[in-house]
């Protein structure tokens, strides 16, 4: 990218962000971990730079459970959510035994059985893959799966990079630790419960780079997940972050130079989000004392450093970080974990520089904090924060922000378009009052953490979502319109419409269910009825029933045959 183009885009980014209204009420959180049943003491984690945490629905009941690691007694705590954000410790019979120096947690459905399994990376100790057998019981299958690596493993991430329906695993390694030359792994899912490492043959092992974390996201918005790697010790100019573009078939080409994604930083955290509503994902990467970096996508294919203009350098030793709309005003806020200084919470705004509200919001923890995860744990439709500590208690910051309660919102659970049931790699773009927002379903995010798969959007004062475009992993697209606000909707691919039991055909019983759910004139569907909305306009009318009836082409499971 030439200098003239860079300057032009920089001016556009800055001037285009002026003039938004100032939020009327401050952000506000309260640490309620112990009161809600999360009583976990994180020990001294400096050797592996934090241990990790999960905020995901492990039992499929629609609420977020929590996993935390790093205790001095090596225990891994699993907490079951009762649906209101209160937790019961289910660790004793979980089958997850004590692990020395854990170095990252993530959750994904590697075996396509409909529940989330847990990967626990080891720091110079074998990595474990715990298969979810239900009722908060897990079995280590890492040796049989072929992922029991023993090295300086770090923050892993998951995606179905070749769209074969099975999620693959990227496992970064801090290459060179203790003289160990082991490089990064890319474990391709073979579809039979085993994985094959293809990082070297595919050219994505990053050579001798000391990689700390990986992040899958669709940087070029072409319908498949690309790969971004955060590299340690880059502030001295020896190493840099790397960006690999997915060629559409699961192979990759490095585009770091073309995309200006070098980021010579000691990268220890990656936040991914579209903060200027242009439909492309921007990056925030943490660093040591030289300051963190905000890399804005220029809408063409390259990144521009906008750190100074945005005022988000932070200038502490940064670790985990995440974009999230904590006040439901449509703007993405930015949370940053720090060592040797307070955590940051930059309030999202189109007027720069951004303001750090962490002290007044009650989340400026002053300790050495490595990891953070975000999700709605108490079901009140705003986002809460789970963060670690070092030699201290885990924190569960419950969101009490006035604006979060008064602004509107929408949440989406996405059903995959193939065996990838949790729809990893799917992007959902929405348009509300002329403003576009995008989120992506991901597993293994920011730094050694996993967050909820439900996509959360703040809507401000808007009462409906005008347009929804779902770009499933692999590029299949579906468009919906006029979704009412303040609901959690399930988004289906076309192949699943009209087929609640998922047997691949529509029978008379399912058609009768759709008829019973018919909304009538000016009616709106209720959550749970989305599967019968063939034309995606959030009602069920004669158009949907006719289209659904066309599926009656085979004998039904109830013994009926197709119509005349």
BELLIN-V173736 format. One record per residue. BURIAL is I if it has 9 or more other C-alpha atoms within 8 Angstrom, else O. Layout:
BEGIN
BURIAL, BURIAL
END
This chain:
BEGIN
O, O, O, O, O, I, O, O, I, I, O, O, I, I, O, O, I, I, O, O, O, O, O, O, O, I, I, I, I, I, O, I, I, O, O, I, I, I, O, I, I, I, I, I, I, O, O, I, O, I, I, I, I, I, I, I, I, I, O, O, O, O, I, I, I, I, I, I, I, I, I, O, O, I, I, I, I, I, I, I, I, I, I, O, I, I, I, I, I, I, I, O, O, I, I, I, O, O, I, O, I, I, I, I, I, I, I, I, I, I, O, I, O, O, I, I, I, I, I, I, I, I, I, I, I, I, I, I, I, I, I, I, O, O, O, I, I, I, I, I, I, I, O, O, I, I, I, I, O, I, I, I, I, I, I, I, I, I, I, I, I, I, I, O, O, I, I, I, I, I, I, I, I, I, I, I, I, O, O, O, O, O, I, I, I, I, I, I, I, I, O, O, I, I, I, I, I, I, I, I, O, I, O, I, I, I, O, O, I, I, I, I, I, I, I, I, I, I, I, O, O, O, I, I, I, I, I, I, I, I, I, I, I, I, I, O, O, O, I, I, I, I, I, I, I, I, O, O, O, I, I, I, O, O, I, I, O, I, I, I, I, I, O, I, I, I, I, I, I, I, I, I, I, I, I, O, I, O, I, I, I, I, I, I, I, I, I, I, O, O, I, I, I, I, I, I, I, I, O, O, I, I, I, I, O, I, I, O, O, I, I, I, I, I, I, I, I, I, I, I, I, I, I, I, I, I, I, I, I, I, I, I, I, I, I, I, I, I, I, I, I, I, I, I, I, I, I, I, I, I, I, I, O, I, O, I, I, I, O, I, I, I, I, I, O, I, I, I, I, I, I, I, I, I, I, I, I, I, I, O, O, I, I, I, I, I, I, I, I, I, O, O, I, I, I, I, I, I, I, I, I, I, I, I, I, O, I, I, I, I, I, I, I, I, I, I, I, O, I, I, I, I, I, I, I, I, I, I, I, I, I, I, O, O, O, I, I, I, I, I, I, I, I, I, I, I, I, I, I, I, I, I, I, I, I, I, I, I, I, I, O, I, I, I, I, I, I, I, I, I, I, I, I, I, I, O, O, I, I, I, I, I, I, O, I, I, I, I, I, I, I, I, I, O, O, I, I, I, I, O, O, O, O, O, I, I, I, I, O, I, I, O, O, I, O, O, I, I, I, O, O, O, O, O, I, O, I, O, I, I, I, I, I, I, O, I, I, I, I, I, I, O, O, I, I, O, I, I, O, O, I, I, O, O, I, I, O, O, O, I, I, I, O, O
END
